[in-house]
Structures are given as structure tokens and as C-alpha cells.
Amino acid sequence: MTEGNSAPALELEDVLKRLESARAGLMEAVEASDPTKFEEEKAEGESVKRTLERAVDEVNFYYGMLVARALNLPQPPCMANADFMSLREASMALQVAHRRFGNLLHDVVPEDLKRTVEDEHATYTLKQALELAIAHYNRRAQQLKALAPKPTRRRSRQTKPS
């Protein structure tokens, strides 16, 4: 690889690593959520359920659409809006949505990061669309952490017999 080609390759590798890291952070936040508070709404009407449904829908329908359009690929078929009954179902659906999203990126080469795509509000490069997806994962992880953390178990002090 020549010096001129290594910078774009490193840039692509960096973006994909940060995307995976953000996905892992979101999955950790899901795992750290209290399943008994899945549907419990906060004062603003937010809940773990709604946050995860929105997260999956955005990955499937918005970020997936941006990437598919930028790469001239069809968007994955047979998708429906998320409506989860449990934290476990939401977790599995989020993993499937990310896998679909990742499959769109399977053959990406560094030059693809400059491809552009438009939505109704702006024009993005593929790199910008991926940066938006990274920010999306990070934002949803923060929301989940604030909504329903698992209760921490207190360790009982065990006294030594005298």
C-alpha cells in the first residue's frame, strides 16, 4: 500500500472501529437496563421500550437508507417498524438491525467514504452518514443509562464469628 492510499484506508478502518465500539456501548447499555422498567415511562414520556424502538427504526430506515443510497445498493427488504414486548426482544432486534446495517458496509472501500447521499434535509458523504450513525448509537446508549439502570445489589457484610 502506498503512502497516498494508506491514509484513506486508515480513515475507513477508524470509522468502522468507532461504529462497532458505539454499537457495543449501546448493547452494554441495553444489558445494563432493568427489564422490569422496560415500559415504565418517565415524566417526558420516554421509556426504554420507546428508546429502543426508535433506535432500531432509525438504524433500519434512516441510517441504512443513507448508506444504501450512497453505495447504490437496495435497502434490505422485509422490515417493519419496531414494536417490542420485552428488553430481550429489543436487544435481539437491535443486533439484527446492526447486522443488516453492517452487511451494507461489507464491500466498502476507502474511496466510498466520499460518495454523497441526500435526504430531505441535507447532503452527506458516506463518512458523514457513518459519523451520524456513531453519534446515534452513543446518544441512545446515554438515554438508556439514564432511563432504567439495573438496581445495584448491596453486598451484605458478613461478620466473622468471634
C-alpha positions in Angstrom: 0.0 0.0 0.0 1.4 3.4 -0.9 1.5 6.3 1.4 -1.2 8.1 -0.5 -3.5 5.1 -0.2 -2.8 4.3 3.4 -4.5 7.5 4.9 -7.9 6.8 3.4 -7.7 3.1 4.4 -6.8 4.1 7.9 -9.7 6.6 7.9 -12.2 3.9 6.8 -10.8 1.5 9.4 -11.1 4.1 12.1 -14.7 4.9 11.2 -15.7 1.3 11.2 -14.0 0.6 14.5 -15.7 3.6 16.1 -19.1 2.3 14.7 -18.5 -1.1 16.2 -17.4 0.5 19.5 -20.5 2.6 19.6 -22.7 -0.4 18.9 -21.0 -2.3 21.7 -21.6 0.6 24.0 -25.3 0.6 23.1 -25.5 -3.1 23.7 -23.8 -2.7 27.1 -26.4 -0.1 28.0 -29.2 -2.5 26.9 -27.7 -5.2 29.1 -27.4 -2.8 32.0 -31.1 -1.8 31.8 -33.6 -3.1 34.3 -36.0 -5.3 32.4 -38.8 -4.7 34.9 -38.8 -1.0 33.9 -38.9 -1.7 30.1 -42.3 0.0 29.6 -42.1 2.4 32.5 -42.5 6.0 31.2 -40.6 8.9 32.7 -42.2 12.4 33.0 -41.3 13.3 29.4 -43.0 10.1 28.1 -39.7 8.3 27.4 -39.2 4.7 28.2 -36.6 2.0 27.5 -39.1 0.4 25.1 -39.6 3.6 23.1 -35.9 4.5 23.0 -35.0 1.0 21.7 -37.9 1.0 19.1 -36.7 4.4 17.8 -33.1 3.2 17.8 -33.9 0.1 15.7 -36.2 2.0 13.4 -33.5 4.7 12.8 -30.8 2.1 12.0 -33.1 0.2 9.7 -34.9 3.0 8.0 -32.7 6.1 8.2 -29.0 5.2 8.5 -29.5 2.1 6.5 -31.2 4.1 3.8 -28.4 6.7 3.7 -25.7 4.0 3.4 -27.7 2.0 0.8 -28.3 5.1 -1.4 -24.7 6.2 -1.1 -23.5 2.8 -2.2 -26.2 2.3 -4.8 -27.5 -0.7 -3.0 -31.0 -1.8 -2.4 -32.2 -1.3 1.2 -32.8 -4.6 2.9 -36.3 -5.9 2.4 -39.0 -7.1 4.8 -38.5 -4.5 7.5 -41.3 -3.3 9.8 -41.5 -0.6 12.5 -40.3 -1.9 15.8 -42.8 -2.8 18.5 -41.2 -4.7 21.3 -42.7 -6.7 24.1 -39.5 -7.2 26.1 -36.0 -6.0 26.6 -34.7 -9.3 25.3 -36.7 -8.9 22.1 -35.4 -5.4 21.7 -31.8 -6.5 22.3 -32.1 -9.2 19.6 -33.8 -6.8 17.1 -31.1 -4.2 17.7 -28.4 -6.8 16.9 -30.3 -7.9 13.7 -30.6 -4.2 12.6 -26.9 -3.6 13.1 -26.1 -6.8 11.2 -28.2 -5.6 8.3 -26.5 -2.2 8.5 -23.1 -3.8 8.6 -23.9 -6.0 5.6 -24.4 -2.8 3.6 -20.8 -1.9 4.5 -19.3 -5.3 3.7 -17.6 -4.2 0.4 -16.9 -0.6 1.3 -13.5 0.7 0.1 -11.8 3.9 1.3 -12.9 5.9 -1.8 -16.5 5.2 -1.0 -16.3 7.5 2.1 -16.5 10.4 -0.3 -19.7 9.2 -2.0 -22.7 11.5 -1.4 -26.3 10.9 -0.5 -29.2 13.2 0.0 -32.1 13.1 2.4 -34.9 15.7 2.7 -32.7 18.0 4.9 -29.1 17.8 3.7 -26.4 16.1 1.5 -24.0 13.9 3.3 -20.9 11.9 2.4 -20.9 8.3 3.3 -18.3 9.1 6.0 -20.7 11.8 7.5 -23.6 9.3 7.4 -21.5 6.8 9.3 -20.5 9.5 11.8 -24.2 10.2 12.3 -24.8 6.6 13.0 -22.0 6.5 15.5 -23.5 9.6 17.3 -26.9 7.9 17.2 -25.6 4.8 19.0 -23.8 6.9 21.6 -26.9 9.1 22.2 -29.2 6.1 22.6 -26.8 4.4 25.0 -26.8 7.6 27.1 -30.5 7.7 27.1 -30.8 4.1 28.2 -28.4 4.6 31.0 -30.5 7.5 32.3 -33.8 5.7 31.9 -33.6 2.4 33.7 -30.4 1.3 35.3 -30.4 -2.1 37.0 -30.6 -1.8 40.7 -27.2 -2.4 42.3 -27.1 -5.2 44.8 -25.6 -4.3 48.1 -23.2 -6.8 49.5 -24.2 -7.9 52.9 -21.4 -7.5 55.4 -20.5 -10.8 56.8 -19.1 -10.6 60.2 -16.5 -13.1 61.3 -17.5 -15.2 64.2 -15.6 -14.2 67.3 
